[in-house]
Amino acid sequence: MRLLIVEDDAEAAAYLTKAFREAGHVADHAADGLEGYAMAEGGGYDVLVVDRMLPRLDGLSLIRSLREQNDVTPALILSALAQVDDRVKGLRAGGDDYLPKPYAFSELLARVEVLSRRRAAPASEPTTYRVGDLALDRLAHRVARGEEEIPLQPREFRLLEYLMKHAGQVVTRTMLLENVWDYHFDPQTNVIDVHVSRLRAKVDKGFEHPMIHTIRGAGYMVRDTAR
């Protein structure tokens, strides 16, 4: 994790920089608000730790200015101003968390790690997948090819959903066992072959171009061969 600490107290900044580095993270330091803004704007940081009372540009103005530039880097505000109104102002200025001084470094570290995980979290999955004329709607639990609706059993739906999620990529037996059947071992059965065969009969039978392909020695793939 790469952090920027914006703190004008040299002793406090040295302590935080050392502590974060000892915890295995990269930590840079800016001594005032304007320097912090310049570094944050182009630094590619995972989290900002910003003191509220800073020279040249206060912490809330620094964060507000970043948000106005559509910079969504998570920011944790440190401040001796600990009243509810103070915390509310910090969050409304664009802060993602607010920790009053004095604080325990273990709590600060935990809060920063949470902010970093939130940022790294993958985007929500799409609710629909489409490959050629084949469409799957996760919310409606509906599959259609062209104008024809295809009824699927729950396991068949999950299998097709996983294949379509990885359209154009080879999906191995191990990937299917772990993600569709939740097996973390090979049961040494032909359960996958049976379900793929049933799914292929429903999705491909009667249509000019097949969608589900066996990649010999590797696994399966959904791809549009009509183009």
C-alpha positions as CSV (number, residue, x, y, z in Angstrom):
1,M,0.0,0.0,0.0
2,R,1.3,3.5,-0.9
3,L,0.4,6.2,1.5
4,L,0.7,10.0,1.6
5,I,0.9,11.6,5.1
6,V,0.1,15.3,5.1
7,E,1.2,16.5,8.5
8,D,2.9,19.8,9.5
9,D,4.1,18.5,12.9
10,A,7.6,17.1,12.0
11,E,7.8,14.8,15.0
12,A,4.3,13.3,14.4
13,A,5.0,13.0,10.7
14,A,8.3,11.2,11.3
15,Y,6.6,8.8,13.8
16,L,3.8,8.0,11.3
17,T,6.1,7.5,8.3
18,K,8.4,5.2,10.3
19,A,5.4,3.2,11.7
20,F,3.8,2.7,8.3
21,R,7.0,1.6,6.8
22,E,7.6,-0.9,9.6
23,A,4.2,-2.3,8.8
24,G,5.3,-3.0,5.3
25,H,3.9,0.0,3.4
26,V,5.4,2.8,1.4
27,A,4.8,6.2,3.1
28,D,5.6,9.7,1.7
29,H,5.3,12.9,3.6
30,A,4.1,16.4,2.8
31,A,4.6,19.2,5.3
32,D,1.8,21.5,4.4
33,G,-1.5,21.5,2.5
34,L,-0.3,22.9,-0.8
35,E,2.6,20.4,-1.0
36,G,0.2,17.6,0.0
37,Y,-2.3,18.6,-2.7
38,A,0.4,18.7,-5.4
39,M,1.7,15.3,-4.3
40,A,-1.7,13.7,-4.0
41,E,-2.8,15.0,-7.4
42,G,-0.1,13.2,-9.3
43,G,1.2,10.6,-6.9
44,G,-1.0,7.6,-7.4
45,Y,-1.5,6.9,-3.7
46,D,-3.8,4.2,-2.3
47,V,-4.8,6.3,0.8
48,L,-4.2,9.8,2.1
49,V,-3.7,10.5,5.8
50,V,-4.4,14.2,6.2
51,D,-4.1,16.4,9.3
52,R,-6.9,18.9,9.4
53,M,-5.0,21.9,10.7
54,L,-2.3,22.6,8.0
55,P,-0.5,25.7,6.9
56,R,-1.1,27.2,3.4
57,L,-4.1,24.9,2.7
58,D,-6.1,23.3,5.5
59,G,-6.9,19.5,5.3
60,L,-10.6,19.9,4.5
61,S,-9.8,22.3,1.6
62,L,-7.1,20.0,0.3
63,I,-9.6,17.0,0.2
64,R,-12.4,19.2,-1.2
65,S,-10.1,20.4,-4.0
66,L,-9.1,16.8,-4.9
67,R,-12.8,15.8,-5.0
68,E,-13.6,18.7,-7.3
69,Q,-10.9,17.3,-9.7
70,N,-12.7,13.9,-9.5
71,D,-9.8,12.4,-7.5
72,V,-11.5,9.7,-5.4
73,T,-8.3,8.5,-3.5
74,P,-9.6,7.5,0.0
75,A,-8.7,10.1,2.6
76,L,-8.5,9.7,6.4
77,I,-8.6,12.9,8.4
78,L,-6.6,13.2,11.6
79,S,-7.6,16.0,13.9
80,A,-7.6,17.2,17.5
81,L,-11.1,18.6,16.7
82,A,-13.2,15.7,17.8
83,Q,-16.7,17.0,18.3
84,V,-19.5,15.5,16.2
85,D,-19.9,18.7,14.1
86,D,-16.2,18.6,13.4
87,R,-16.4,15.0,12.2
88,V,-19.4,15.7,10.1
89,K,-17.7,18.6,8.4
90,G,-14.7,16.4,7.6
91,L,-16.9,13.7,6.0
92,R,-18.9,16.2,4.1
93,A,-15.7,17.8,2.7
94,G,-15.0,14.5,1.0
95,G,-13.1,12.6,3.8
96,D,-13.7,8.8,3.9
97,D,-12.9,8.4,7.6
98,Y,-12.1,10.7,10.6
99,L,-9.9,9.8,13.5
100,P,-9.6,12.2,16.4
101,K,-6.2,12.8,18.1
102,P,-4.8,11.3,20.2
103,Y,-5.1,7.9,18.6
104,A,-3.6,4.5,18.7
105,F,-1.5,3.6,15.7
106,S,-3.0,0.1,15.6
107,E,-6.4,1.6,15.0
108,L,-5.1,4.1,12.4
109,L,-3.4,1.2,10.6
110,A,-6.6,-0.9,10.6
111,R,-8.7,2.0,9.3
112,V,-6.2,2.8,6.5
113,E,-6.1,-0.9,5.5
114,V,-9.9,-1.0,5.3
115,L,-9.9,2.1,3.0
116,S,-7.3,0.5,0.8
117,R,-9.4,-2.7,0.5
118,R,-12.5,-0.8,-0.4
119,R,-10.6,1.0,-3.2
120,A,-9.2,-2.3,-4.5
121,A,-12.4,-4.0,-4.4
122,P,-13.5,-5.2,-7.8
123,A,-16.4,-3.3,-9.5
124,S,-19.8,-4.9,-9.2
125,E,-20.5,-7.6,-11.6
126,P,-22.8,-6.7,-14.6
127,T,-26.4,-8.0,-14.3
128,T,-26.5,-9.2,-17.9
129,Y,-24.1,-11.0,-20.2
130,R,-24.4,-11.1,-23.9
131,V,-22.4,-13.1,-26.5
132,G,-23.7,-12.8,-30.0
133,D,-27.4,-13.6,-29.9
134,L,-27.1,-15.4,-26.5
135,A,-28.2,-13.3,-23.5
136,L,-28.2,-14.1,-19.8
137,D,-30.0,-11.9,-17.3
138,R,-28.7,-12.6,-13.7
139,L,-31.5,-10.7,-11.9
140,A,-34.4,-12.1,-13.9
141,H,-32.7,-15.5,-14.0
142,R,-33.5,-15.6,-17.7
143,V,-31.6,-16.9,-20.7
144,A,-32.6,-16.2,-24.3
145,R,-31.1,-16.8,-27.7
146,G,-32.4,-14.3,-30.2
147,E,-36.2,-14.2,-29.4
148,E,-36.3,-17.7,-28.0
149,E,-36.3,-18.1,-24.2
150,I,-34.3,-21.1,-22.9
151,P,-35.3,-22.6,-19.6
152,L,-32.4,-23.8,-17.5
153,Q,-32.0,-25.7,-14.3
154,P,-30.2,-23.7,-11.5
155,R,-26.9,-25.6,-12.0
156,E,-27.1,-25.2,-15.8
157,F,-27.8,-21.4,-15.3
158,R,-24.7,-21.1,-13.0
159,L,-22.6,-23.0,-15.5
160,L,-23.6,-20.8,-18.4
161,E,-23.2,-17.7,-16.3
162,Y,-19.6,-18.6,-15.5
163,L,-18.8,-19.5,-19.1
164,M,-20.3,-16.2,-20.4
165,K,-18.6,-14.2,-17.7
166,H,-15.3,-15.6,-19.2
167,A,-16.5,-15.5,-22.9
168,G,-13.6,-15.9,-25.3
169,Q,-11.4,-17.5,-22.6
170,V,-10.7,-21.2,-21.9
171,V,-12.5,-22.3,-18.7
172,T,-10.8,-25.3,-17.2
173,R,-12.5,-28.2,-15.3
174,T,-10.8,-27.0,-12.1
175,M,-12.3,-23.5,-12.5
176,L,-15.8,-25.0,-13.0
177,L,-15.5,-27.4,-10.1
178,E,-14.4,-24.5,-7.8
179,N,-16.7,-21.8,-9.0
180,V,-19.9,-23.6,-10.1
181,W,-19.9,-26.7,-7.9
182,D,-17.8,-25.3,-5.0
183,Y,-15.6,-28.4,-5.1
184,H,-12.0,-27.8,-4.1
185,F,-11.0,-31.3,-5.2
186,D,-11.7,-33.4,-8.3
187,P,-14.4,-35.9,-7.5
188,Q,-13.2,-38.0,-10.5
189,T,-16.7,-38.1,-12.1
190,N,-18.0,-36.9,-15.4
191,V,-20.4,-34.4,-13.7
192,I,-19.0,-31.5,-15.7
193,D,-19.2,-33.3,-19.1
194,V,-22.8,-34.3,-18.3
195,H,-23.9,-30.8,-17.5
196,V,-22.1,-29.2,-20.4
197,S,-23.7,-31.7,-22.7
198,R,-27.2,-30.9,-21.4
199,L,-26.5,-27.2,-21.6
200,R,-25.2,-27.5,-25.1
201,A,-28.3,-29.3,-26.1
202,K,-30.5,-26.4,-24.9
203,V,-28.3,-23.5,-26.0
204,D,-27.0,-24.7,-29.3
205,K,-29.4,-27.4,-30.7
206,G,-31.5,-26.0,-33.6
207,F,-29.3,-22.9,-34.0
208,E,-26.9,-22.4,-37.0
209,H,-23.9,-21.4,-34.9
210,P,-22.7,-23.2,-31.8
211,M,-21.8,-21.1,-28.7
212,I,-20.3,-23.7,-26.4
213,H,-17.1,-25.2,-27.6
214,T,-14.9,-27.9,-26.2
215,I,-11.2,-27.0,-26.2
216,R,-9.5,-30.4,-26.4
217,G,-7.2,-31.1,-23.5
218,A,-8.0,-27.7,-21.9
219,G,-11.6,-27.1,-21.1
220,Y,-14.6,-25.2,-22.5
221,M,-15.3,-21.8,-24.0
222,V,-18.3,-19.7,-25.0
223,R,-17.6,-17.7,-28.1
224,D,-19.6,-16.3,-31.0
225,T,-18.7,-18.1,-34.3
226,A,-21.2,-16.3,-36.4
227,R,-18.8,-13.5,-37.2
